[in-house]
Amino acid sequence: MRRTLAAATLAIALAHGGPSAAGLPADCSNAKPPAKPVEVSILGTTYAPKSVKLVKAGTIKSGDVVIDTYRLTLRSEDSIMAPLGMDVTVAVPKGKALDGKVFRRVPSDEISKQPAVSAGMPEVQGWSYEDRKAGVRGSHVKYVASLRLEFGKAQGKTLPGTLYLCVPKGQKSSFDKTPTTADSYAIGGFSATLP
């Protein structure tokens, strides 16, 4: 109840307060990212990813529907232990290509409000970020965010796309009692390496 109330308060503040100090839209799921190479910021620490990869994360079953999940990672180095990293996990019906797909997450922590791949199964399964040096981690479990991830057409071993992921500052969670002091985001175009 408390988390839902906090999310509703945040949504109202964003809707009435407009973009944050960094100029983020109140709802990035309906925004078109600027035409520039992707830039990531984790609570004010900004980097241009040196490694952008898309991997199959797994297969799950929701009722009679079988779903494939894929994880897009944006890391400061080509290592799973990179100092800085952000990722987004999306879902599609088993066997469906990601080419040309658009995935959205609206600024709410209620699953019923999220665009779904099947009943009760959000098309954006989750997102997270980590700054290892600062000991900072955040995710959809802690904070409310909105995002729009669009994929283009695969070209050999790469898949181009654009991402607009917005995690507004000023949020608390049951894990972090102090409000975040800066926005976190991933904004711009990328070319993800495929396995």
N, C-alpha and C positions, 0 to 999 in steps of 0.2 A: 504494500500500500504506500509506504513512504517513498519508495523508488518511483512508483508510478506518479505520485504527486510531484516529486522533484522533476521528473521528465516533463510533466504537463506545465509546470512553472517555467522550465527552460524553454519549452516550445512557445509559450505565450510571450516570454521576454524576447525571444528571437523574432517572433512575428511582429511585435510592436517596436522592437529596437532596431530592426533592419540588420544590415551586415555588421559583423564584428569589426574590431579595430583593424584587423588585417584585410578587411574588405570582403570577407567570405559571405556568400549568400546565406539567407536564413534556411533555405532548403536546397542543398546541392544536388538532390535527386532530379530536380527539374532545371538545373543550370548547365550551360555549355562551357566547358573549361577553355581558358585562353589558349590560343594557338602558339604554344611554346613547349620545349622539352619539359618533361615531368620534373617537378621540384617537390621535395618532401620536407616537412617541418614537424619535429616532435617537441612540443612544448617550447618552441623558440629556437631549437637547434636545427638548422636547415642544411640539407645536402642534395646534391644531384646524384641519383642512384647510379652506381657503376655496374650493378647486376640487376637485371629485370628478367625474371623467369616465370613461366607458367607450367605447372605440373599437375597431374591428376592426383587428387588428394584421397580419393576413395569412392566407394559405391555404397549407397544406403537404400533401404526399402521403406517407403511410406505408404502403408495400405497395400494396394495392388500395383503401385507405381515404383519402378526402380530408377534411382537417380544417381548420376555421376557428379562428383564434386571436383572442382579445380581451384588451386591456390595460385594467386598472382603475388610474387614477392618482389619488393623494391629495396635492395640492400646497398649500403655504402661501400661494400666490398663483395667480391665473389666468394662468399663463405657463409655457411649457415650460422657461424658465430660472428658475423659482421658487427662492428660497433653500433651501427644504426640500421634499423630495418622496419618496414611496414608491410603488411600483407592483407589481402582480401580473398575470401573463399566464396565461390559461387556454385550454384547447382543448376543442372539441366537434366531433362529426361535422358535415360541411358542411351548412349549411341548418338546423341545429337551433337553437332559441331557447335563451336563457340563463335564461328565466323558470323559477323553481322549482328550479333546479339547485344542487347542493352540490358544491364542489370541495375536495379535501383534499391536503395534503402532510404526510407523516409525518416525524418527526425522524431522517432518514437521508440520506446523500448517494448512496445506491445507487438507481439508476433502477429496478431490478427490484423494489424494495420499495414504490414509489410507486403509488397508485391510477392506473390507466391508462384513456385514452380508446380506445386500440387497443394491440395488442401492442407493447411497447417505447416507447410514446408516453404520457408522464405527462399527466394531466389538468391539473396545474399545471405549466406550462412553465418558470416562473421567477418570481423576485421580486427587487426591488432597492430601495435607499434611497440618498439623497444629501443631505448638508449642505454646500452650496457654500461658505459662509463658513468653515467649519472644514476644508474640503478632504477631507471624509470620504465614502467610497463603500463600499457593501457589497452583496452579492448572493448568490444560490444557488451561484455559482461559488466564493465565498470561504468561506461559513459554512453551518452546518446550522441549519435552522429548521423549524418546523411551522406549519401554518395550516389554517384552515377558512373558506371563503368561501361564503356562501349568498345566492342571489338570490331576491327575491320576484317579484311580477307587475309587468310594465312598466305604467306609468301615463303615457300620452302620450310625452313626450320624457325621461322619467326611469325609472330602474330601482332600486328600493330593495333593500337587502341588509344583511348583517352580515359583519364580518370579524374574525377572531382570528388575527393573524400574530405569532409569537413567535420572536425571535432571541436566545437566551440569551447572557449575558456570559461572558467567560473563554475565548473562542475565538480561535485563531490560524489563519493560513492561509499558504500559500506566498508570498503577497503581503505579509502583515502578520505579522511575527514576534512583536509584542507582543500579549498577550491583550487582548481588548476589556474595558473596565472597567465597562460598563453594558449592560443589556438594551436591545434595540430592539424595537418592537412597533407594531401598529395594532390597536386594540380598539374595537369598538362598531358602531353602526348608521350607515348612510349612504343618501343618495339620489343616485345617479350620473346625470349629464346624458348623454344619448345624442346622437349627431350628427344 
